[in-house]
Amino acid sequence: MTEEFTVQLPFFEGPLDLLLHLIERRELDITKVSLAMVTDEYMAYLAALERVDPGRVADFLVVAARLLLLKSRMLLPQERQEEEEEEDDGEALARALEAYRQFKQIAELLAEREAAGLRAYVREAPPPDLEPRLSPNGVSVNDLLAALRDILRQKPPPPESVDKVVRPLRVTVRQRIRTLAARLRQGGRFRFEELFAGDVDRQDVIATFLALLETLKLGWARVEQEKPFAPIYIEPIVENVPAEGEEPEFTSEFDEPPAE
């Protein structure tokens, strides 16, 4: 009675993992020449793998074909090419193997940190210096929204029939920006509530508030508040406000395009 012969193979995650093992075992650099030198060892492993686990052979066969092609080209004499050729399969395979080695080294480093319980990294790079879109000068957007809610509570929406068509805007953000720019050109700071003195209903209030945010973003004004819950003031930056008659450049989904 003969016992069945079995082959025990080391486990490799894929063909690149096997190639990297063969090259590192012989202490070679990752080059086309190194790949050709380990082709025979790779094919020997593949032959044994076919007997043990045929289901895992497919991925290894693709790389095996590229290795055999590379080795045959290096063994056979090649005609000298006058023009520079594109990257061949050997160079592409060497580049892919180098990238795989880098990812594997990083994965091993992360695994060591995970095993040591080090699950966080200290940020070394300074935070990016982002250009501010608004210049509230210590007043947050939440503060402005809270002040806006107070204005809206003073102007409750009028009762309307449920079958009534929504009214179009009587005033646009662009029109409110023109009005606000004229006020800013006069200089002198004024209270937040004064912006809405001439507004009739909630639509007018919203248009005025959006116009204020746009002027802050354009750098025409800043908002100030001495302490929490203190009055909010609008401070013009007169040198940035466009001259009378100049059309502001901005885009808003709540506004009509500028007149041509």
Secondary structure, DSSP 8 states (H G I E B T S, - for coil): ------------SSHHHHHHHHHHHTT--SSHHHHHHTHHHHHHHHHHHHHH-GGGHHHHHHHHHHHHHHHHHHHS-----SS-----HHHHHHHHHHHHHHHHHHHHHHHHHHHTT-------S-------S---TT--HHHHHHHHHHHHHTS------TTS-----SS-HHHHHHHHHHHHHT-S-EEGGGGGTT--SHHHHHHHHHHHHHHHHHTSEEEE-SSTTS--EEEE-GGGS--TT-------TTS-----
